[in-house]
Amino acid sequence: MQPTNTVLDDAMPYAVTDLGKGIRIACLKTPLVDEELGVASSIRMVSGSTITRERLTAATLTDKMLDFLSLCIRHGISVCVSGETGSGKTTVAGFLLYDIARDLRTFTIEEGSREWNFIRRDEDGHATNSIVHMKTRPSDDPRLNINQNKGLQIALRFNPTIIGVGEMRSDEAYAAAEASNTGHTVVSTVHANSASDAPDRIVGLCKKAYDFSDSTLMRLVSNAFPIHVYQEFLTDGMRRVTEIIEVLGFENGQLKYNTLVEFYVEDNRTNSVTGETKVIGDFIWRNPISDKLHQRLLKKGATRKQLEPFRNVGE
């Protein structure tokens, strides 16, 4: 913990920091764990720059799905990637941001550790893209506490085209939704049980900032994140995007959405010798994008040719 001046002692027996760009370490010590154990730690490596398109499209999602998500973000549509712990949502969000950050002004905010690194350099080591990576700095003094909520306020001062929030965990969800509703494109992740459950989860986080009614916050969130991606860790050990939905709105107390893509599982087969499980299934485009999303993307600069594959999904 010393290189990042992170405290890990009896008064602060839990800490999260990084061991370099893209490497996160979480530690526990006594009295939170047994004295004979000493220290428990978990190290995770995540970096959008090390995940290639070929690796993602080998199993996680298809080229068409990746093209659609990139097209949305590039043309002003905010995207939320949800899933369970270990499903790979941070990796997918990171790759999308890494690709976009090539030529669009990008500002990322992460809590505890730096896992994303989207800086591109020429042969002389000079940065060639416009990117700011920010990490939170917690403090018991409210005046000095720079959390993700404060980070979003700071980000808006830098006039970014894209804002990447590492994960929405608390009241920063409200600030992220507000930023998206005021002309910024936001890419973030959240823990949820399904793509359609993610907006409700974000509403719960928003209530930590302001105790508005659920319907008011649901309308805010529905407008803020039109596209929700859900990722799962399946029994064959593969991380797959199993749902992409388009939120159509919130009416009469119900979330209206359009399922665009689903990973449909037909069966699971287990090898009697090795015990390995194989998931039998495929990605299926269920529905085309709505007229509203089609028109919105056109207004933001997408071409009819680019959008045609997502309007004629049955062809």
BALOBA-1460 file (C-alpha; in Angstrom, 3 decimals):
// residues 315
<rec num="1" residu="m" x="0.000" y="0.000" z="0.000"/>
<rec num="2" residu="q" x="2.985" y="2.348" z="0.536"/>
<rec num="3" residu="p" x="3.556" y="3.559" z="-3.074"/>
<rec num="4" residu="t" x="0.066" y="5.129" z="-3.133"/>
<rec num="5" residu="n" x="0.192" y="6.344" z="0.491"/>
<rec num="6" residu="t" x="-2.826" y="4.209" z="1.292"/>
<rec num="7" residu="v" x="-3.369" y="3.569" z="4.988"/>
<rec num="8" residu="l" x="-3.746" y="-0.045" z="6.144"/>
<rec num="9" residu="d" x="-3.563" y="-0.319" z="9.927"/>
<rec num="10" residu="d" x="-5.660" y="-1.211" z="12.970"/>
<rec num="11" residu="a" x="-7.670" y="1.997" z="12.633"/>
<rec num="12" residu="m" x="-8.228" y="1.433" z="8.878"/>
<rec num="13" residu="p" x="-8.070" y="-2.361" z="8.396"/>
<rec num="14" residu="y" x="-9.609" y="-2.363" z="4.897"/>
<rec num="15" residu="a" x="-8.221" y="-0.553" z="1.874"/>
<rec num="16" residu="v" x="-8.430" y="-0.518" z="-1.913"/>
<rec num="17" residu="t" x="-5.781" y="0.960" z="-4.191"/>
<rec num="18" residu="d" x="-3.864" y="0.198" z="-7.375"/>
<rec num="19" residu="l" x="-0.553" y="-1.467" z="-8.103"/>
<rec num="20" residu="g" x="-0.157" y="0.390" z="-11.364"/>
<rec num="21" residu="k" x="-2.554" y="1.262" z="-14.156"/>
<rec num="22" residu="g" x="-5.145" y="-1.453" z="-14.593"/>
<rec num="23" residu="i" x="-4.247" y="-3.422" z="-11.451"/>
<rec num="24" residu="r" x="-6.457" y="-3.156" z="-8.371"/>
<rec num="25" residu="i" x="-5.672" y="-4.554" z="-4.935"/>
<rec num="26" residu="a" x="-8.128" y="-4.889" z="-2.040"/>
<rec num="27" residu="c" x="-6.779" y="-5.791" z="1.401"/>
<rec num="28" residu="l" x="-8.132" y="-6.879" z="4.791"/>
<rec num="29" residu="k" x="-6.154" y="-7.183" z="8.015"/>
<rec num="30" residu="t" x="-6.834" y="-7.808" z="11.673"/>
<rec num="31" residu="p" x="-9.180" y="-7.195" z="13.427"/>
<rec num="32" residu="l" x="-11.416" y="-7.792" z="10.362"/>
<rec num="33" residu="v" x="-9.769" y="-11.151" z="9.701"/>
<rec num="34" residu="d" x="-8.326" y="-13.726" z="12.093"/>
<rec num="35" residu="e" x="-4.929" y="-12.888" z="13.512"/>
<rec num="36" residu="e" x="-3.351" y="-16.123" z="12.293"/>
<rec num="37" residu="l" x="-4.381" y="-15.259" z="8.728"/>
<rec num="38" residu="g" x="-2.476" y="-11.986" z="8.806"/>
<rec num="39" residu="v" x="-3.572" y="-10.190" z="5.622"/>
<rec num="40" residu="a" x="-6.115" y="-11.232" z="2.972"/>
<rec num="41" residu="s" x="-5.820" y="-9.603" z="-0.438"/>
<rec num="42" residu="s" x="-7.439" y="-9.765" z="-3.847"/>
<rec num="43" residu="i" x="-5.741" y="-8.521" z="-7.003"/>
<rec num="44" residu="r" x="-7.666" y="-7.827" z="-10.199"/>
<rec num="45" residu="m" x="-6.264" y="-6.793" z="-13.568"/>
<rec num="46" residu="v" x="-8.587" y="-4.814" z="-15.856"/>
<rec num="47" residu="s" x="-7.648" y="-2.717" z="-18.855"/>
<rec num="48" residu="g" x="-9.635" y="-1.882" z="-21.957"/>
<rec num="49" residu="s" x="-6.388" y="-1.340" z="-23.844"/>
<rec num="50" residu="t" x="-5.347" y="-4.989" z="-23.382"/>
<rec num="51" residu="i" x="-8.705" y="-6.464" z="-24.431"/>
<rec num="52" residu="t" x="-8.875" y="-6.803" z="-28.194"/>
<rec num="53" residu="r" x="-11.958" y="-6.835" z="-30.369"/>
<rec num="54" residu="e" x="-11.098" y="-10.371" z="-31.422"/>
<rec num="55" residu="r" x="-11.092" y="-11.614" z="-27.819"/>
<rec num="56" residu="l" x="-14.446" y="-10.003" z="-27.062"/>
<rec num="57" residu="t" x="-16.172" y="-11.206" z="-30.213"/>
<rec num="58" residu="a" x="-14.862" y="-14.750" z="-29.705"/>
<rec num="59" residu="a" x="-17.526" y="-15.363" z="-27.039"/>
<rec num="60" residu="t" x="-18.627" y="-12.263" z="-25.102"/>
<rec num="61" residu="l" x="-20.635" y="-10.585" z="-27.871"/>
<rec num="62" residu="t" x="-20.830" y="-10.396" z="-31.659"/>
<rec num="63" residu="d" x="-19.279" y="-7.875" z="-34.039"/>
<rec num="64" residu="k" x="-22.741" y="-6.504" z="-34.774"/>
<rec num="65" residu="m" x="-23.482" y="-5.986" z="-31.070"/>
<rec num="66" residu="l" x="-20.128" y="-4.272" z="-30.527"/>
<rec num="67" residu="d" x="-20.669" y="-2.048" z="-33.574"/>
<rec num="68" residu="f" x="-24.107" y="-1.063" z="-32.277"/>
<rec num="69" residu="l" x="-22.853" y="-0.085" z="-28.813"/>
<rec num="70" residu="s" x="-19.927" y="1.892" z="-30.248"/>
<rec num="71" residu="l" x="-22.259" y="3.651" z="-32.674"/>
<rec num="72" residu="c" x="-24.596" y="4.640" z="-29.839"/>
<rec num="73" residu="i" x="-21.846" y="6.048" z="-27.636"/>
<rec num="74" residu="r" x="-20.153" y="7.853" z="-30.509"/>
<rec num="75" residu="h" x="-23.427" y="9.573" z="-31.376"/>
<rec num="76" residu="g" x="-24.516" y="10.713" z="-27.947"/>
<rec num="77" residu="i" x="-26.436" y="7.764" z="-26.486"/>
<rec num="78" residu="s" x="-25.488" y="6.919" z="-22.896"/>
<rec num="79" residu="v" x="-24.968" y="3.239" z="-22.081"/>
<rec num="80" residu="c" x="-25.094" y="1.357" z="-18.774"/>
<rec num="81" residu="v" x="-23.467" y="-2.081" z="-18.491"/>
<rec num="82" residu="s" x="-24.863" y="-4.171" z="-15.643"/>
<rec num="83" residu="g" x="-24.242" y="-7.637" z="-14.286"/>
<rec num="84" residu="e" x="-23.132" y="-9.700" z="-11.353"/>
<rec num="85" residu="t" x="-19.673" y="-9.517" z="-9.776"/>
<rec num="86" residu="g" x="-17.072" y="-11.083" z="-12.078"/>
<rec num="87" residu="s" x="-19.300" y="-11.005" z="-15.159"/>
<rec num="88" residu="g" x="-16.870" y="-8.787" z="-17.061"/>
<rec num="89" residu="k" x="-18.984" y="-5.617" z="-17.247"/>
<rec num="90" residu="t" x="-16.032" y="-3.343" z="-16.381"/>
<rec num="91" residu="t" x="-13.985" y="-4.931" z="-19.151"/>
<rec num="92" residu="v" x="-16.673" y="-4.402" z="-21.802"/>
<rec num="93" residu="a" x="-17.313" y="-0.824" z="-20.684"/>
<rec num="94" residu="g" x="-13.562" y="-0.246" z="-20.669"/>
<rec num="95" residu="f" x="-13.097" y="-1.520" z="-24.212"/>
<rec num="96" residu="l" x="-15.942" y="0.649" z="-25.507"/>
<rec num="97" residu="l" x="-14.433" y="3.710" z="-23.828"/>
<rec num="98" residu="y" x="-10.906" y="2.862" z="-24.986"/>
<rec num="99" residu="d" x="-12.103" y="2.717" z="-28.586"/>
<rec num="100" residu="i" x="-14.101" y="5.947" z="-28.306"/>
<rec num="101" residu="a" x="-11.291" y="7.798" z="-26.493"/>
<rec num="102" residu="r" x="-9.163" y="7.483" z="-29.623"/>
<rec num="103" residu="d" x="-10.689" y="10.678" z="-31.029"/>
<rec num="104" residu="l" x="-13.322" y="12.016" z="-28.590"/>
<rec num="105" residu="r" x="-12.654" y="14.075" z="-25.437"/>
<rec num="106" residu="t" x="-13.048" y="11.589" z="-22.585"/>
<rec num="107" residu="f" x="-13.042" y="11.981" z="-18.796"/>
<rec num="108" residu="t" x="-13.103" y="8.905" z="-16.540"/>
<rec num="109" residu="i" x="-13.775" y="8.708" z="-12.809"/>
<rec num="110" residu="e" x="-12.857" y="5.655" z="-10.745"/>
<rec num="111" residu="e" x="-13.166" y="4.957" z="-7.053"/>
<rec num="112" residu="g" x="-10.341" y="3.431" z="-5.020"/>
<rec num="113" residu="s" x="-8.099" y="2.313" z="-7.869"/>
<rec num="114" residu="r" x="-7.190" y="3.096" z="-11.470"/>
<rec num="115" residu="e" x="-8.262" y="0.181" z="-13.663"/>
<rec num="116" residu="w" x="-8.750" y="2.009" z="-16.974"/>
<rec num="117" residu="n" x="-5.952" y="3.392" z="-19.109"/>
<rec num="118" residu="f" x="-7.014" y="4.884" z="-22.442"/>
<rec num="119" residu="i" x="-4.019" y="7.136" z="-23.127"/>
<rec num="120" residu="r" x="-2.550" y="6.623" z="-26.593"/>
<rec num="121" residu="r" x="0.999" y="7.712" z="-27.359"/>
<rec num="122" residu="d" x="3.086" y="8.197" z="-30.469"/>
<rec num="123" residu="e" x="6.544" y="6.735" z="-30.984"/>
<rec num="124" residu="d" x="8.054" y="9.630" z="-29.028"/>
<rec num="125" residu="g" x="5.829" y="8.978" z="-26.019"/>
<rec num="126" residu="h" x="3.591" y="11.994" z="-26.526"/>
<rec num="127" residu="a" x="-0.133" y="11.601" z="-25.815"/>
<rec num="128" residu="t" x="-2.183" y="11.691" z="-29.012"/>
<rec num="129" residu="n" x="-5.690" y="11.779" z="-27.557"/>
<rec num="130" residu="s" x="-7.642" y="14.018" z="-25.192"/>
<rec num="131" residu="i" x="-8.192" y="11.985" z="-22.040"/>
<rec num="132" residu="v" x="-8.327" y="12.715" z="-18.304"/>
<rec num="133" residu="h" x="-8.250" y="9.795" z="-15.864"/>
<rec num="134" residu="m" x="-9.388" y="10.770" z="-12.369"/>
<rec num="135" residu="k" x="-9.338" y="8.745" z="-9.150"/>
<rec num="136" residu="t" x="-11.346" y="9.620" z="-6.054"/>
<rec num="137" residu="r" x="-9.684" y="10.695" z="-2.813"/>
<rec num="138" residu="p" x="-11.730" y="9.907" z="0.304"/>
<rec num="139" residu="s" x="-11.520" y="12.019" z="3.437"/>
<rec num="140" residu="d" x="-13.386" y="12.161" z="6.731"/>
<rec num="141" residu="d" x="-13.528" y="15.916" z="6.271"/>
<rec num="142" residu="p" x="-16.523" y="16.647" z="3.963"/>
<rec num="143" residu="r" x="-14.669" y="19.645" z="2.531"/>
<rec num="144" residu="l" x="-11.779" y="17.441" z="1.408"/>
<rec num="145" residu="n" x="-13.736" y="14.340" z="0.416"/>
<rec num="146" residu="i" x="-13.518" y="13.917" z="-3.372"/>
<rec num="147" residu="n" x="-15.887" y="11.060" z="-4.191"/>
<rec num="148" residu="q" x="-17.397" y="10.066" z="-7.534"/>
<rec num="149" residu="n" x="-20.200" y="12.583" z="-7.057"/>
<rec num="150" residu="k" x="-17.650" y="15.381" z="-6.690"/>
<rec num="151" residu="g" x="-15.688" y="13.873" z="-9.563"/>
<rec num="152" residu="l" x="-18.670" y="14.260" z="-11.877"/>
<rec num="153" residu="q" x="-18.965" y="17.917" z="-10.907"/>
<rec num="154" residu="i" x="-15.274" y="18.363" z="-11.709"/>
<rec num="155" residu="a" x="-15.595" y="16.477" z="-15.000"/>
<rec num="156" residu="l" x="-18.206" y="18.904" z="-16.324"/>
<rec num="157" residu="r" x="-15.662" y="21.731" z="-15.956"/>
<rec num="158" residu="f" x="-13.447" y="19.981" z="-18.517"/>
<rec num="159" residu="n" x="-16.118" y="19.991" z="-21.229"/>
<rec num="160" residu="p" x="-15.804" y="16.281" z="-22.086"/>
<rec num="161" residu="t" x="-17.679" y="14.569" z="-24.897"/>
<rec num="162" residu="i" x="-17.728" y="11.248" z="-23.030"/>
<rec num="163" residu="i" x="-17.782" y="10.655" z="-19.270"/>
<rec num="164" residu="g" x="-16.865" y="7.197" z="-17.974"/>
<rec num="165" residu="v" x="-17.928" y="6.376" z="-14.403"/>
<rec num="166" residu="g" x="-16.171" y="3.248" z="-13.139"/>
<rec num="167" residu="e" x="-19.220" y="1.951" z="-11.261"/>
<rec num="168" residu="m" x="-22.314" y="3.575" z="-9.823"/>
<rec num="169" residu="r" x="-22.413" y="2.566" z="-6.160"/>
<rec num="170" residu="s" x="-24.073" y="5.474" z="-4.361"/>
<rec num="171" residu="d" x="-25.395" y="9.010" z="-4.853"/>
<rec num="172" residu="e" x="-23.097" y="9.606" z="-7.844"/>
<rec num="173" residu="a" x="-25.797" y="7.762" z="-9.843"/>
<rec num="174" residu="y" x="-27.967" y="10.877" z="-9.652"/>
<rec num="175" residu="a" x="-25.115" y="13.098" z="-10.849"/>
<rec num="176" residu="a" x="-24.415" y="10.668" z="-13.720"/>
<rec num="177" residu="a" x="-28.080" y="10.691" z="-14.768"/>
<rec num="178" residu="e" x="-28.183" y="14.491" z="-14.579"/>
<rec num="179" residu="a" x="-25.013" y="14.741" z="-16.691"/>
<rec num="180" residu="s" x="-26.515" y="12.464" z="-19.329"/>
<rec num="181" residu="n" x="-29.726" y="14.488" z="-19.393"/>
<rec num="182" residu="t" x="-27.806" y="17.718" z="-19.935"/>
<rec num="183" residu="g" x="-26.044" y="16.769" z="-23.144"/>
<rec num="184" residu="h" x="-23.138" y="14.573" z="-22.039"/>
<rec num="185" residu="t" x="-22.672" y="10.952" z="-23.031"/>
<rec num="186" residu="v" x="-22.163" y="8.744" z="-19.978"/>
<rec num="187" residu="v" x="-20.858" y="5.171" z="-19.900"/>
<rec num="188" residu="s" x="-21.006" y="3.384" z="-16.559"/>
<rec num="189" residu="t" x="-21.617" y="0.063" z="-14.827"/>
<rec num="190" residu="v" x="-23.903" y="-1.080" z="-12.028"/>
<rec num="191" residu="h" x="-24.742" y="-4.304" z="-10.214"/>
<rec num="192" residu="a" x="-28.167" y="-5.636" z="-11.233"/>
<rec num="193" residu="n" x="-30.037" y="-8.897" z="-11.841"/>
<rec num="194" residu="s" x="-31.055" y="-8.162" z="-15.434"/>
<rec num="195" residu="a" x="-30.980" y="-5.400" z="-18.020"/>
<rec num="196" residu="s" x="-34.548" y="-4.372" z="-17.192"/>
<rec num="197" residu="d" x="-33.733" y="-4.387" z="-13.464"/>
<rec num="198" residu="a" x="-30.814" y="-1.961" z="-13.890"/>
<rec num="199" residu="p" x="-32.923" y="1.249" z="-14.116"/>
<rec num="200" residu="d" x="-34.663" y="0.384" z="-10.841"/>
<rec num="201" residu="r" x="-31.279" y="-0.290" z="-9.248"/>
<rec num="202" residu="i" x="-30.015" y="3.112" z="-10.414"/>
<rec num="203" residu="v" x="-33.168" y="4.746" z="-9.003"/>
<rec num="204" residu="g" x="-32.368" y="3.200" z="-5.611"/>
<rec num="205" residu="l" x="-28.883" y="4.724" z="-5.764"/>
<rec num="206" residu="c" x="-30.262" y="8.112" z="-6.837"/>
<rec num="207" residu="k" x="-32.453" y="8.208" z="-3.730"/>
<rec num="208" residu="k" x="-29.276" y="8.378" z="-1.651"/>
<rec num="209" residu="a" x="-28.768" y="11.842" z="-3.137"/>
<rec num="210" residu="y" x="-32.350" y="13.140" z="-3.179"/>
<rec num="211" residu="d" x="-35.488" y="11.591" z="-1.779"/>
<rec num="212" residu="f" x="-37.607" y="12.238" z="-4.844"/>
<rec num="213" residu="s" x="-40.484" y="9.921" z="-5.728"/>
<rec num="214" residu="d" x="-39.641" y="6.684" z="-7.519"/>
<rec num="215" residu="s" x="-41.650" y="7.762" z="-10.574"/>
<rec num="216" residu="t" x="-39.752" y="11.058" z="-10.845"/>
<rec num="217" residu="l" x="-36.395" y="9.322" z="-10.589"/>
<rec num="218" residu="m" x="-37.425" y="6.525" z="-12.962"/>
<rec num="219" residu="r" x="-38.279" y="9.100" z="-15.639"/>
<rec num="220" residu="l" x="-34.908" y="10.754" z="-15.051"/>
<rec num="221" residu="v" x="-33.034" y="7.446" z="-15.315"/>
<rec num="222" residu="s" x="-35.072" y="6.221" z="-18.309"/>
<rec num="223" residu="n" x="-34.122" y="9.321" z="-20.269"/>
<rec num="224" residu="a" x="-30.526" y="9.266" z="-19.039"/>
<rec num="225" residu="f" x="-29.642" y="5.690" z="-20.071"/>
<rec num="226" residu="p" x="-31.537" y="4.609" z="-23.216"/>
<rec num="227" residu="i" x="-29.342" y="1.518" z="-23.702"/>
<rec num="228" residu="h" x="-28.751" y="-1.145" z="-21.051"/>
<rec num="229" residu="v" x="-26.364" y="-4.058" z="-21.507"/>
<rec num="230" residu="y" x="-26.474" y="-7.094" z="-19.222"/>
<rec num="231" residu="q" x="-23.553" y="-9.479" z="-18.827"/>
<rec num="232" residu="e" x="-23.348" y="-12.865" z="-17.115"/>
<rec num="233" residu="f" x="-20.755" y="-15.460" z="-16.167"/>
<rec num="234" residu="l" x="-22.231" y="-18.693" z="-17.549"/>
<rec num="235" residu="t" x="-21.658" y="-22.287" z="-16.441"/>
<rec num="236" residu="d" x="-19.090" y="-22.957" z="-19.179"/>
<rec num="237" residu="g" x="-16.822" y="-20.299" z="-17.696"/>
<rec num="238" residu="m" x="-17.517" y="-17.783" z="-20.455"/>
<rec num="239" residu="r" x="-18.560" y="-14.176" z="-19.862"/>
<rec num="240" residu="r" x="-21.318" y="-13.232" z="-22.260"/>
<rec num="241" residu="v" x="-23.537" y="-10.251" z="-22.936"/>
<rec num="242" residu="t" x="-26.911" y="-11.938" z="-22.538"/>
<rec num="243" residu="e" x="-29.183" y="-8.915" z="-23.057"/>
<rec num="244" residu="i" x="-29.242" y="-5.527" z="-24.715"/>
<rec num="245" residu="i" x="-32.407" y="-3.499" z="-24.238"/>
<rec num="246" residu="e" x="-33.591" y="-0.099" z="-25.383"/>
<rec num="247" residu="v" x="-35.569" y="1.828" z="-22.762"/>
<rec num="248" residu="l" x="-38.632" y="3.395" z="-24.366"/>
<rec num="249" residu="g" x="-39.881" y="5.315" z="-21.321"/>
<rec num="250" residu="f" x="-41.767" y="5.069" z="-18.063"/>
<rec num="251" residu="e" x="-45.570" y="5.109" z="-18.227"/>
<rec num="252" residu="n" x="-48.295" y="4.272" z="-15.705"/>
<rec num="253" residu="g" x="-45.764" y="2.998" z="-13.202"/>
<rec num="254" residu="q" x="-44.174" y="0.589" z="-15.704"/>
<rec num="255" residu="l" x="-40.798" y="0.631" z="-17.434"/>
<rec num="256" residu="k" x="-41.306" y="0.315" z="-21.187"/>
<rec num="257" residu="y" x="-38.442" y="-1.330" z="-23.023"/>
<rec num="258" residu="n" x="-37.560" y="-3.094" z="-26.243"/>
<rec num="259" residu="t" x="-35.363" y="-6.213" z="-26.140"/>
<rec num="260" residu="l" x="-32.858" y="-5.820" z="-28.945"/>
<rec num="261" residu="v" x="-30.525" y="-8.776" z="-28.356"/>
<rec num="262" residu="e" x="-30.714" y="-11.917" z="-26.242"/>
<rec num="263" residu="f" x="-28.322" y="-14.800" z="-25.729"/>
<rec num="264" residu="y" x="-30.754" y="-17.705" z="-25.975"/>
<rec num="265" residu="v" x="-29.645" y="-20.896" z="-24.179"/>
<rec num="266" residu="e" x="-30.993" y="-24.117" z="-25.679"/>
<rec num="267" residu="d" x="-29.206" y="-26.601" z="-23.431"/>
<rec num="268" residu="n" x="-26.183" y="-27.369" z="-21.231"/>
<rec num="269" residu="r" x="-24.029" y="-30.439" z="-21.907"/>
<rec num="270" residu="t" x="-21.430" y="-31.897" z="-19.575"/>
<rec num="271" residu="n" x="-18.458" y="-33.949" z="-20.752"/>
<rec num="272" residu="s" x="-18.591" y="-37.222" z="-18.790"/>
<rec num="273" residu="v" x="-14.787" y="-37.536" z="-18.829"/>
<rec num="274" residu="t" x="-13.571" y="-34.003" z="-18.113"/>
<rec num="275" residu="g" x="-16.665" y="-32.717" z="-16.320"/>
<rec num="276" residu="e" x="-16.570" y="-29.576" z="-18.443"/>
<rec num="277" residu="t" x="-19.884" y="-27.924" z="-19.268"/>
<rec num="278" residu="k" x="-20.734" y="-26.531" z="-22.691"/>
<rec num="279" residu="v" x="-23.533" y="-24.011" z="-23.101"/>
<rec num="280" residu="i" x="-25.527" y="-24.550" z="-26.295"/>
<rec num="281" residu="g" x="-26.942" y="-21.213" z="-27.370"/>
<rec num="282" residu="d" x="-26.594" y="-18.228" z="-29.644"/>
<rec num="283" residu="f" x="-27.037" y="-14.470" z="-29.844"/>
<rec num="284" residu="i" x="-30.392" y="-13.505" z="-31.352"/>
<rec num="285" residu="w" x="-31.494" y="-10.047" z="-32.468"/>
<rec num="286" residu="r" x="-35.087" y="-9.956" z="-31.292"/>
<rec num="287" residu="n" x="-36.257" y="-6.520" z="-32.415"/>
<rec num="288" residu="p" x="-35.097" y="-3.501" z="-34.397"/>
<rec num="289" residu="i" x="-34.298" y="-0.201" z="-32.708"/>
<rec num="290" residu="s" x="-37.237" y="2.164" z="-32.242"/>
<rec num="291" residu="d" x="-38.069" y="5.049" z="-34.563"/>
<rec num="292" residu="k" x="-37.222" y="7.390" z="-31.685"/>
<rec num="293" residu="l" x="-33.679" y="6.014" z="-31.274"/>
<rec num="294" residu="h" x="-33.223" y="5.854" z="-35.050"/>
<rec num="295" residu="q" x="-34.139" y="9.535" z="-35.385"/>
<rec num="296" residu="r" x="-32.003" y="10.530" z="-32.401"/>
<rec num="297" residu="l" x="-28.932" y="8.834" z="-33.855"/>
<rec num="298" residu="l" x="-29.540" y="10.476" z="-37.236"/>
<rec num="299" residu="k" x="-29.718" y="13.892" z="-35.558"/>
<rec num="300" residu="k" x="-26.372" y="13.190" z="-33.874"/>
<rec num="301" residu="g" x="-24.635" y="12.384" z="-37.134"/>
<rec num="302" residu="a" x="-25.137" y="8.660" z="-37.781"/>
<rec num="303" residu="t" x="-25.992" y="7.695" z="-41.379"/>
<rec num="304" residu="r" x="-28.908" y="5.604" z="-42.592"/>
<rec num="305" residu="k" x="-26.385" y="3.102" z="-43.939"/>
<rec num="306" residu="q" x="-24.796" y="2.711" z="-40.513"/>
<rec num="307" residu="l" x="-28.204" y="2.236" z="-38.881"/>
<rec num="308" residu="e" x="-29.653" y="-0.122" z="-41.486"/>
<rec num="309" residu="p" x="-28.382" y="-3.364" z="-39.835"/>
<rec num="310" residu="f" x="-30.213" y="-2.432" z="-36.642"/>
<rec num="311" residu="r" x="-33.465" y="-1.503" z="-38.392"/>
<rec num="312" residu="n" x="-33.670" y="-4.729" z="-40.400"/>
<rec num="313" residu="v" x="-32.645" y="-7.328" z="-37.846"/>
<rec num="314" residu="g" x="-34.645" y="-10.137" z="-39.451"/>
<rec num="315" residu="e" x="-32.892" y="-9.857" z="-42.782"/>
